[in-house]
Amino acid sequence: MVLDDAADLNMIAAYSPGEVRIRGTVYATGLLVYPRRIETDCPVDVLEQLVNIGATSLPEEAPEILVIGTGERQRFPPASTLRGLVEARIGFELMDNAAACRTFNILLSEGRKAALLLLAESD
């Protein structure tokens, strides 16, 4: 997707089902990526846990937009699940993980305050 050393930002270098490569390190999905920090012990790793996310769970530089990768296919939770983000005035987009990685890279290259939440697969 991009070079690993793209301006000291955590741009996604490669994505494959269940994992992502950022700055030369491979991570399993179920993580929260900020422009300069990666949270591998994310409080949300499957779609059903999105109800747990809001301003208090996104403490670093509250992003203006949270790109949510919902796994290998785009899925939508009940609207009430996203209430925390709405109340925190954080914009969000839901898409499959591959599209979320591409979108996050674009937002970072534009200098936007974005975060990426890559969810693990759940059945």
Residue pairs with C-beta under 8 A, 6 or more apart in sequence:
1 11
1 12
1 13
1 14
1 15
1 101
1 102
1 105
2 11
2 12
2 13
2 105
3 13
4 13
4 21
4 22
4 23
4 24
5 23
6 109
8 36
9 35
9 36
9 108
10 22
10 23
10 33
10 34
10 35
10 36
10 37
10 38
10 108
11 22
11 104
11 105
11 108
11 109
12 20
12 21
12 22
12 33
12 101
12 102
12 104
12 105
12 116
13 21
13 22
13 23
13 24
14 20
14 21
15 21
15 97
15 98
15 101
17 72
17 97
17 121
18 28
18 29
18 120
18 121
19 26
19 27
19 28
19 29
20 26
20 27
20 29
20 31
20 97
20 101
20 118
21 27
22 33
22 38
27 38
27 40
28 120
29 45
29 69
29 71
29 97
29 118
29 119
29 120
29 121
30 42
30 45
30 46
30 118
30 119
30 120
31 38
31 39
31 40
31 42
31 45
31 117
31 118
32 38
32 39
32 42
32 44
32 58
32 115
32 116
32 117
32 118
33 39
33 104
33 115
33 116
33 117
33 118
34 60
34 61
34 63
34 115
35 108
35 113
35 114
35 115
37 60
42 117
43 49
43 52
43 53
43 57
44 50
44 52
44 53
44 57
44 117
44 119
45 119
45 120
46 119
46 120
46 121
46 122
47 70
47 71
47 75
47 77
47 119
47 122
48 77
48 81
48 122
50 68
50 77
50 81
50 82
51 77
51 80
51 81
51 83
51 84
52 84
53 66
53 84
53 85
53 117
54 83
54 84
54 85
54 87
54 88
54 90
55 62
55 84
55 87
55 88
55 90
57 84
58 66
58 88
58 90
58 115
60 115
61 113
62 88
62 90
62 113
63 90
63 113
63 114
63 115
64 90
64 91
64 112
64 113
64 114
65 90
65 91
65 92
65 93
65 107
65 112
65 113
65 114
65 115
66 85
66 90
66 91
66 92
66 93
66 114
66 115
66 116
66 117
67 92
67 93
67 95
67 100
67 103
67 104
67 107
67 114
67 115
67 116
67 117
68 92
68 93
68 94
68 95
68 100
68 117
68 119
69 95
69 96
69 97
69 98
69 99
69 100
69 101
69 116
69 117
69 118
69 119
70 76
70 94
70 95
70 96
70 97
70 100
70 119
71 96
71 97
71 119
71 120
71 121
71 122
72 96
72 97
72 121
73 96
74 94
74 95
74 96
74 99
75 94
76 94
82 92
85 91
85 92
93 100
93 103
95 103
97 118
97 119
100 116
100 117
100 118
101 116
101 118
104 114
104 116
107 114
108 114
